[in-house]
Amino acid sequence: MTGPPTPEPRPDAQSPATPGTPDRARDLPGANSRPGGPGGNSASRSGGDPRTPERPGGTGGSPNVPGRAGTSGGAPGLPGGPGTPGDPGTPGDPGAPGAPGGPGVAGGAAVAGAGRAQGLRRLRGARSVLAVVAVLAAGGLALAALGSGTRHGLLDPRSADPSGSRAVAELLKDRGVTTRVVTTAREAAGAAGPRTTLLVTDPDRLGAAQRGALRSAMDLSGGRTVLLAPGSQSLAGLAPGVRTKGDAGQDNLAPACDLPAATTAGRAGTGSGLRYTTTLPGATACYPSDGHPTLVVLPTGTSAGTGRTGAPGAPRTTGDTVLLGSETILLNESLADEGNASLALQLLGSRPELVWYMPSLADSGPDTGSGQDKTLFDLVPAGWSWALLQLFLAAALAALWRARRLGPLVTEKLPVVIRASEATEGRARLYRKTGARDRAATVLRAAARERLAAMVGVPHTHAHDPSALAPAVSARLTGDPRTRDVTALLFGPAPSGDAALVALADHLDALEREVRTS
């Protein structure tokens, strides 16, 4: 049905707003379309005034704006309209889910904030743990580096470390002695000769084949061989007839012999190693410690027709073998002490050439160290014991740092206040449920004994002593005491049933009342 005719407005008049339509309805699609445009109203298509207002609820309105008149907050079915089925609300409306300030955003923001706070706490905890681990790792690496450096280049004539031997090599060079470093027994045996001093820095590392080759070269060379701290294993192959006698008890010892090198040097640090004993003829023993020398000089060589390997008519060659029980006199850090430098120069500088033999792992035989059982601590490199101690102390400090601090007790309000009677009834129900009549009777009697002891003047320490409490309580009772067995009442056996337990409680109450009022 067609509505009443639309009144003709004045040309200069503005189109009045439709009653009940908010101003934002003018921004809806088709509300202010130009004539002939898409979504234009029927009056525009028929040549009417485009400013003509649409009839409220009329059929001549724009077909693209159904039910525009009389709407509030938007037409039904349009975005923002209240009548849109299933529309949760315009995203821009306050209070709509997903809009700023709405309940969905507030809940999401709270959850996100809690998640971020938890993530920050975890990050801080992880940073603390990583910082502790980094400090411990850095300390361990530093200690390991320092510890490993103490043994670097041990007895190496090219090393200037405290444990090296570059100082004695330089002094020998100034005296015209050339030093050559070899690392295999074949090189050492080939370099031995009458003009050569062969120094073996670690004889105990050599295998049986290496010791045999070296012994043959020592017998035939006619030069000097210096064995540094040889043990029982290497002495059997390199210096038979000499045995070890344990460690020396002193560091610096006096020569106590007529060896020119020893008498010239005087006291030297030969006592921080092994001692030896020998019965070989012609052996010279120097620097004794408790009667056993730390430096032994043995004559070696072959004579014509008498040597083990010498051919008949071969010229007689002589040499000597020096057994030095300590390496101290060759180290850079101790070369200037006592007569160490003089003794080292005379022992190693008697020939124009010095072959410095430092056995490598290739010269180690399968029998090396077979007679020496090493413990786990012997296998740990030097310096790591201090590193482990430092790590233990660091771990202890970290544990104390992160441990829970136990301060004074702090009273706090209970969430629920329970009356004493309710607690008593609850405990009694638990006793009854488990059938613990003996436990209930024990609790009742113990409490009664403590109260009675306070009333009759018995010390608290004797409250549970029948010989002290029972006579004191009986003395306060009226009537014939023989009619009441106070001891059985206060210290008797457990009741046999619930009725007996109740009777026991009544008798205890009556006893306390009588003593209190007496």
C-alpha positions as CSV (number, residue, x, y, z in Angstrom):
1,M,0.0,0.0,0.0
2,T,1.3,3.4,-1.0
3,G,1.8,6.1,1.7
4,P,0.6,9.7,1.7
5,P,2.1,12.1,-0.9
6,T,5.4,13.6,0.0
7,P,5.2,17.4,0.7
8,E,7.2,19.6,-1.7
9,P,10.0,21.3,0.2
10,R,11.5,24.6,-0.7
11,P,14.4,24.6,-3.0
12,D,16.8,26.2,-0.5
13,A,15.6,24.0,2.4
14,Q,17.7,21.2,3.7
15,S,16.4,17.8,3.7
16,P,15.1,17.1,7.2
17,A,16.4,14.1,9.0
18,T,14.1,11.2,9.1
19,P,12.4,11.0,12.5
20,G,14.2,8.4,14.6
21,T,17.1,8.0,12.3
22,P,20.5,9.0,13.7
23,D,22.9,11.1,11.6
24,R,25.1,8.1,11.0
25,A,22.3,6.6,8.8
26,R,23.1,9.2,6.2
27,D,26.5,7.5,5.8
28,L,24.9,4.2,4.9
29,P,25.2,3.0,1.3
30,G,22.5,4.6,-0.9
31,A,21.3,7.2,1.6
32,N,22.7,10.2,-0.3
33,S,23.3,8.8,-3.7
34,R,23.1,11.1,-6.7
35,P,20.2,10.9,-9.2
36,G,20.7,8.0,-11.5
37,G,23.5,6.5,-9.5
38,P,23.4,3.0,-8.2
39,G,21.2,2.7,-5.3
40,G,19.4,6.0,-6.0
41,N,15.8,6.5,-4.7
42,S,12.7,6.3,-6.9
43,A,12.2,10.1,-6.8
44,S,15.6,10.6,-8.2
45,R,15.0,8.2,-11.0
46,S,11.7,9.9,-11.8
47,G,13.3,13.3,-11.9
48,G,12.2,14.4,-8.5
49,D,14.2,16.6,-6.1
50,P,17.2,14.6,-4.8
51,R,16.8,16.4,-1.5
52,T,13.3,15.1,-1.0
53,P,13.2,13.2,2.3
54,E,12.0,9.6,2.2
55,R,8.7,8.7,3.8
56,P,9.0,6.9,7.1
57,G,8.5,3.3,6.3
58,G,7.3,4.2,2.8
59,T,7.7,2.1,-0.3
60,G,9.1,4.9,-2.4
61,G,12.4,4.8,-0.4
62,S,15.6,3.5,-1.8
63,P,15.5,-0.2,-2.4
64,N,19.0,-0.5,-1.1
65,V,18.0,0.9,2.3
66,P,15.2,-1.4,3.5
67,G,13.4,-0.2,6.6
68,R,15.6,2.9,7.1
69,A,12.9,5.0,8.6
70,G,12.2,4.5,12.3
71,T,15.5,2.7,13.0
72,S,17.8,3.5,15.9
73,G,21.4,2.6,15.8
74,G,21.2,1.3,12.2
75,A,18.7,-0.7,10.2
76,P,18.1,-4.4,11.0
77,G,20.3,-6.6,9.0
78,L,23.0,-3.9,8.5
79,P,26.3,-3.8,10.3
80,G,25.8,-2.1,13.6
81,G,22.0,-2.7,13.7
82,P,20.6,-4.2,16.8
83,G,18.4,-6.6,14.9
84,T,21.2,-8.4,13.1
85,P,20.9,-12.1,13.9
86,G,24.0,-13.5,15.5
87,D,25.9,-10.2,15.2
88,P,28.1,-9.9,18.3
89,G,28.4,-6.2,17.8
90,T,30.3,-3.7,15.7
91,P,34.1,-4.0,16.3
92,G,34.3,-0.4,17.0
93,D,31.5,-0.4,19.7
94,P,32.8,-0.3,23.3
95,G,32.0,-3.4,25.2
96,A,31.8,-5.6,22.1
97,P,33.9,-8.8,22.2
98,G,37.2,-8.1,20.5
99,A,36.8,-4.3,20.8
100,P,39.1,-2.2,23.0
101,G,37.8,-2.2,26.6
102,G,35.5,-5.2,25.9
103,P,35.4,-8.2,28.1
104,G,37.2,-10.4,25.6
105,V,40.0,-8.0,25.2
106,A,40.3,-7.5,28.9
107,G,40.5,-11.2,29.5
108,G,43.0,-11.7,26.7
109,A,45.1,-8.8,27.9
110,A,45.2,-10.3,31.4
111,V,46.2,-13.7,30.1
112,A,48.8,-12.2,27.9
113,G,50.2,-10.1,30.8
114,A,50.4,-13.2,33.0
115,G,52.1,-15.1,30.2
116,R,54.6,-12.3,29.7
117,A,55.3,-12.1,33.4
118,Q,55.9,-15.8,33.6
119,G,58.1,-15.7,30.6
120,L,60.2,-12.9,32.2
121,R,60.6,-14.9,35.4
122,R,61.7,-18.0,33.4
123,L,64.1,-15.8,31.4
124,R,65.6,-14.3,34.6
125,G,66.1,-17.7,36.1
126,A,67.7,-19.0,32.9
127,R,70.0,-16.0,32.8
128,S,71.1,-16.7,36.4
129,V,71.8,-20.3,35.7
130,L,73.7,-19.5,32.5
131,A,75.7,-16.8,34.3
132,V,76.8,-19.3,37.0
133,V,77.6,-21.9,34.4
134,A,79.6,-19.4,32.4
135,V,81.6,-18.3,35.5
136,L,82.3,-21.9,36.5
137,A,83.4,-22.8,32.9
138,A,85.6,-19.7,32.6
139,G,87.2,-20.5,36.0
140,G,87.8,-24.1,35.0
141,L,89.3,-23.2,31.7
142,A,91.6,-20.6,33.3
143,L,92.8,-23.0,36.0
144,A,93.2,-25.8,33.4
145,A,95.3,-23.4,31.2
146,L,97.4,-22.4,34.2
147,G,97.8,-26.0,35.3
148,S,98.7,-27.3,31.9
149,G,101.3,-24.5,31.4
150,T,103.2,-25.7,34.4
151,R,104.3,-29.0,32.7
152,H,104.7,-27.6,29.2
153,G,108.2,-28.3,27.8
154,L,109.4,-30.3,30.7
155,L,113.2,-30.7,30.4
156,D,113.1,-29.4,26.9
157,P,116.3,-27.4,26.0
158,R,114.2,-25.2,23.7
159,S,111.7,-24.2,26.4
160,A,112.0,-21.1,28.6
161,D,109.3,-22.3,31.0
162,P,110.3,-22.8,34.7
163,S,110.3,-26.6,34.0
164,G,112.3,-26.2,30.8
165,S,116.0,-26.5,30.3
166,R,116.8,-23.7,27.9
167,A,119.1,-22.0,30.4
168,V,121.6,-24.8,30.7
169,A,121.5,-25.3,26.9
170,E,122.4,-21.6,26.4
171,L,125.3,-21.9,28.9
172,L,126.6,-25.0,27.2
173,K,126.4,-23.1,23.8
174,D,128.5,-20.3,25.3
175,R,131.1,-23.0,26.2
176,G,131.2,-24.4,22.6
177,V,128.9,-27.4,23.2
178,T,126.3,-27.9,20.5
179,T,123.0,-29.4,21.6
180,R,120.9,-31.6,19.3
181,V,117.4,-32.8,20.3
182,V,116.3,-36.3,19.2
183,T,113.1,-38.2,19.9
184,T,113.7,-41.8,18.9
185,A,116.1,-44.5,20.2
186,R,117.4,-45.1,16.6
187,E,118.5,-41.4,16.3
188,A,120.0,-41.5,19.8
189,A,122.0,-44.7,19.2
190,G,123.2,-43.4,15.8
191,A,124.4,-40.1,17.3
192,A,126.3,-41.7,20.2
193,G,130.1,-41.5,19.8
194,P,133.3,-40.7,21.7
195,R,132.8,-37.0,21.3
196,T,129.2,-37.1,22.3
197,T,127.3,-36.9,25.6
198,L,123.9,-38.7,25.4
199,L,121.3,-37.4,27.8
200,V,118.2,-39.7,28.2
201,T,115.5,-37.6,30.0
202,D,113.0,-40.4,30.7
203,P,114.6,-43.9,30.6
204,D,111.6,-45.6,32.2
205,R,109.5,-44.8,29.1
206,L,111.6,-46.9,26.8
207,G,110.6,-50.4,25.7
208,A,112.7,-53.5,25.8
209,A,113.9,-53.1,22.1
210,Q,114.8,-49.4,22.6
211,R,116.7,-50.2,25.8
212,G,118.7,-52.9,24.1
213,A,119.7,-50.7,21.1
214,L,120.6,-47.9,23.5
215,R,122.7,-50.2,25.7
216,S,124.7,-51.5,22.7
217,A,125.4,-47.9,21.6
218,M,126.5,-47.0,25.2
219,D,129.0,-49.9,25.3
220,L,130.5,-49.1,21.9
221,S,130.4,-45.3,21.7
222,G,133.1,-44.6,24.2
223,G,131.3,-41.4,25.2
224,R,129.3,-40.4,28.2
225,T,125.6,-41.3,28.8
226,V,123.6,-39.5,31.4
227,L,120.4,-41.3,32.6
228,L,118.1,-39.0,34.3
229,A,116.2,-40.5,37.3
230,P,116.2,-44.1,36.0
231,G,113.9,-46.5,37.8
232,S,114.1,-50.2,38.5
233,Q,112.6,-51.1,35.1
234,S,115.2,-49.2,33.1
235,L,118.1,-50.0,35.3
236,A,117.8,-53.7,34.5
237,G,118.6,-53.0,30.9
238,L,120.7,-49.9,30.9
239,A,122.8,-50.3,34.1
240,P,122.7,-53.8,35.5
241,G,124.1,-54.1,39.0
242,V,122.5,-50.9,40.2
243,R,119.2,-50.8,42.2
244,T,117.0,-48.1,43.6
245,K,116.7,-47.4,47.3
246,G,113.7,-45.1,47.4
247,D,113.5,-41.3,47.5
248,A,116.0,-39.0,49.1
249,G,114.9,-37.2,52.3
250,Q,116.7,-33.9,51.5
251,D,116.9,-31.5,48.6
252,N,120.4,-30.1,48.7
253,L,123.2,-32.5,49.5
254,A,127.0,-32.4,49.9
255,P,129.2,-34.3,47.4
256,A,131.0,-36.6,49.8
257,C,133.1,-38.1,47.0
258,D,136.3,-37.4,44.9
259,L,134.6,-36.9,41.6
260,P,136.1,-33.6,40.2
261,A,132.7,-32.4,38.9
262,A,131.1,-32.9,42.3
263,T,133.9,-31.4,44.3
264,T,134.0,-28.3,42.1
265,A,130.2,-27.8,42.3
266,G,129.8,-28.4,46.0
267,R,126.3,-28.7,47.4
268,A,123.6,-29.3,44.7
269,G,120.0,-30.1,44.5
270,T,120.3,-33.8,43.7
271,G,118.3,-35.0,46.7
272,S,114.8,-34.4,45.5
273,G,114.7,-37.7,43.5
274,L,115.8,-41.4,43.7
275,R,118.7,-43.0,45.6
276,Y,120.8,-45.9,44.3
277,T,123.0,-48.7,45.6
278,T,125.6,-50.7,43.7
279,T,128.4,-53.2,44.2
280,L,130.0,-52.8,40.8
281,P,133.8,-52.2,40.9
282,G,135.0,-48.8,39.8
283,A,131.6,-47.1,40.5
284,T,131.8,-43.6,42.0
285,A,129.0,-42.7,44.5
286,C,128.3,-39.0,45.2
287,Y,125.8,-36.9,47.1
288,P,124.6,-39.5,49.5
289,S,121.3,-39.3,51.4
290,D,121.1,-41.6,54.5
291,G,124.0,-43.6,53.2
292,H,122.8,-44.1,49.6
293,P,124.1,-41.9,46.7
294,T,121.9,-39.9,44.4
295,L,124.6,-39.6,41.7
296,V,126.5,-42.7,40.5
297,V,129.2,-42.8,37.8
298,L,129.8,-46.2,36.1
299,P,132.7,-46.9,33.7
300,T,131.6,-48.4,30.4
301,G,133.4,-49.6,27.3
302,T,135.0,-52.6,25.6
303,S,138.5,-53.9,25.5
304,A,140.3,-55.9,22.9
305,G,139.2,-59.5,23.1
306,T,137.2,-59.1,26.3
307,G,134.1,-57.1,25.4
308,R,130.7,-58.5,24.7
309,T,130.6,-57.1,21.2
310,G,134.1,-56.1,20.6
311,A,136.0,-58.0,17.9
312,P,139.5,-59.5,18.7
313,G,142.1,-56.9,18.2
314,A,139.7,-54.0,18.3
315,P,141.0,-50.8,20.0
316,R,139.9,-50.3,23.6
317,T,137.2,-47.6,24.0
318,T,136.2,-46.2,27.4
319,G,133.3,-44.1,28.5
320,D,131.1,-43.7,31.5
321,T,127.4,-43.8,32.4
322,V,126.1,-41.2,34.9
323,L,123.0,-42.0,36.9
324,L,121.4,-38.8,38.2
325,G,118.5,-39.4,40.6
326,S,116.9,-35.9,40.3
327,E,116.1,-33.6,37.4
328,T,116.3,-30.5,39.6
329,I,119.8,-29.3,38.5
330,L,118.7,-29.0,34.8
331,L,115.5,-27.0,35.3
332,N,115.4,-23.3,34.5
333,E,113.8,-22.4,37.9
334,S,116.5,-24.1,40.0
335,L,119.6,-23.8,37.9
336,A,120.9,-20.8,39.9
337,D,120.5,-22.6,43.3
338,E,123.5,-23.9,45.2
339,G,126.0,-25.6,42.8
340,N,123.3,-26.8,40.3
341,A,124.7,-24.9,37.3
342,S,128.3,-26.0,37.8
343,L,127.3,-29.6,38.2
344,A,125.1,-29.6,35.2
345,L,127.7,-27.9,33.0
346,Q,130.4,-30.3,34.0
347,L,128.2,-33.4,33.6
348,L,126.8,-32.4,30.2
349,G,129.7,-30.3,28.8
350,S,132.6,-32.9,29.0
351,R,132.2,-33.6,25.2
352,P,131.8,-31.0,22.4
353,E,128.4,-32.5,21.3
354,L,125.3,-33.1,23.4
355,V,122.5,-35.3,22.2
356,W,119.4,-34.5,24.1
357,Y,117.1,-37.6,23.9
358,M,113.5,-37.0,24.8
359,P,111.7,-40.3,24.2
360,S,108.4,-40.1,22.3
361,L,105.4,-42.3,22.6
362,A,106.6,-44.3,19.7
363,D,109.5,-45.5,21.8
364,S,107.2,-46.7,24.6
365,G,107.0,-50.5,24.7
366,P,104.1,-52.6,25.9
367,D,106.0,-53.5,29.0
368,T,106.5,-49.9,30.0
369,G,105.2,-49.2,33.5
370,S,104.1,-52.9,34.0
371,G,105.6,-52.9,37.5
372,Q,104.1,-49.6,38.5
373,D,100.4,-49.6,39.4
374,K,98.9,-46.1,39.2
375,T,95.9,-44.9,41.0
376,L,93.1,-42.7,39.6
377,F,94.7,-39.7,41.2
378,D,98.1,-40.5,39.6
379,L,96.4,-40.4,36.2
380,V,94.8,-36.9,36.8
381,P,97.0,-34.2,35.2
382,A,98.8,-31.9,37.5
383,G,96.8,-28.8,38.4
384,W,93.4,-30.4,38.0
385,S,93.1,-31.2,41.7
386,W,93.1,-27.4,42.4
387,A,90.7,-26.9,39.6
388,L,88.3,-29.5,41.1
389,L,88.6,-27.8,44.5
390,Q,87.8,-24.4,43.0
391,L,84.8,-25.8,41.2
392,F,83.6,-27.4,44.4
393,L,83.9,-24.2,46.3
394,A,82.1,-22.3,43.4
395,A,79.3,-24.9,43.5
396,A,79.0,-24.5,47.3
397,L,78.8,-20.7,47.0
398,A,76.2,-21.0,44.3
399,A,74.1,-23.3,46.4
400,L,74.3,-20.9,49.4
401,W,73.4,-18.0,47.1
402,R,70.3,-19.8,45.7
403,A,69.2,-21.6,48.9
404,R,66.1,-20.6,50.7
405,R,66.6,-18.2,53.6
406,L,65.0,-19.3,56.8
407,G,64.1,-16.2,58.8
408,P,62.1,-15.9,62.1
409,L,58.6,-17.3,62.4
410,V,55.9,-15.1,61.1
411,T,52.3,-15.5,62.3
412,E,49.6,-15.3,59.7
413,K,45.9,-15.5,59.9
414,L,44.2,-18.8,59.3
415,P,41.9,-19.0,56.3
416,V,39.2,-20.7,58.5
417,V,38.9,-20.4,62.3
418,I,37.8,-23.8,63.8
419,R,36.5,-24.0,67.4
420,A,38.4,-26.1,69.9
421,S,35.3,-28.3,70.4
422,E,35.1,-29.1,66.7
423,A,38.7,-30.0,66.6
424,T,38.3,-32.3,69.6
425,E,35.2,-34.0,68.1
426,G,37.0,-34.5,64.8
427,R,40.0,-36.1,66.5
428,A,37.7,-38.3,68.5
429,R,35.9,-39.4,65.4
430,L,39.2,-40.3,63.8
431,Y,40.1,-42.4,66.8
432,R,36.7,-44.1,66.7
433,K,36.9,-44.8,63.0
434,T,40.3,-46.5,63.3
435,G,39.4,-48.3,66.6
436,A,42.3,-46.7,68.3
437,R,40.9,-47.0,71.9
438,D,44.4,-47.6,73.3
439,R,45.7,-44.4,71.8
440,A,42.7,-42.4,72.9
441,A,43.0,-43.8,76.5
442,T,46.7,-42.9,76.5
443,V,46.0,-39.3,75.5
444,L,43.3,-38.9,78.1
445,R,45.4,-40.4,80.9
446,A,48.5,-38.4,80.0
447,A,46.5,-35.1,80.0
448,A,44.9,-36.0,83.3
449,R,48.2,-36.9,84.9
450,E,49.8,-33.6,83.9
451,R,46.9,-31.6,85.3
452,L,46.8,-33.6,88.5
453,A,50.5,-33.2,89.0
454,A,50.2,-29.5,88.8
455,M,47.3,-29.6,91.4
456,V,49.0,-31.8,93.9
457,G,52.5,-30.3,93.6
458,V,54.3,-33.1,91.8
459,P,57.1,-31.8,89.4
460,H,56.3,-32.0,85.8
461,T,59.2,-34.4,85.2
462,H,57.5,-36.9,87.6
463,A,54.0,-36.5,86.3
464,H,54.1,-39.8,84.5
465,D,55.8,-41.7,87.3
466,P,53.3,-44.0,89.2
467,S,55.4,-44.1,92.4
468,A,55.4,-40.3,92.6
469,L,52.0,-39.2,91.3
470,A,49.6,-41.9,92.7
471,P,50.4,-41.4,96.4
472,A,50.1,-37.6,96.1
473,V,46.8,-37.9,94.4
474,S,45.5,-40.5,96.9
475,A,46.4,-38.2,99.8
476,R,44.0,-35.5,98.4
477,L,41.0,-37.8,98.1
478,T,38.3,-38.1,100.8
479,G,37.0,-41.3,102.1
480,D,38.9,-44.6,102.2
481,P,41.7,-44.6,99.7
482,R,41.6,-48.4,99.4
483,T,38.2,-48.2,97.7
484,R,39.9,-46.5,94.7
485,D,42.8,-47.8,92.7
486,V,44.3,-44.5,91.5
487,T,47.2,-46.3,89.9
488,A,45.0,-48.5,87.8
489,L,42.9,-45.4,86.8
490,L,45.9,-43.3,85.7
491,F,48.3,-46.0,84.5
492,G,46.1,-49.0,83.8
493,P,45.6,-51.0,80.7
494,A,43.7,-49.9,77.6
495,P,39.9,-50.2,77.7
496,S,38.3,-53.2,76.0
497,G,35.5,-51.4,74.4
498,D,33.9,-48.0,73.6
499,A,31.8,-48.2,76.8
500,A,34.9,-48.8,78.9
501,L,36.6,-45.8,77.2
502,V,33.7,-43.6,78.0
503,A,33.6,-44.8,81.6
504,L,37.4,-44.1,81.8
505,A,36.9,-40.5,80.7
506,D,34.1,-40.0,83.3
507,H,36.2,-41.5,86.1
508,L,39.2,-39.2,85.1
509,D,36.9,-36.1,85.2
510,A,35.5,-37.1,88.5
511,L,39.0,-37.6,89.9
512,E,40.1,-34.2,88.8
513,R,37.0,-32.5,90.2
514,E,37.5,-34.2,93.6
515,V,41.2,-33.3,93.7
516,R,40.5,-29.7,92.7
517,T,37.8,-29.2,95.3
518,S,39.6,-31.0,98.1
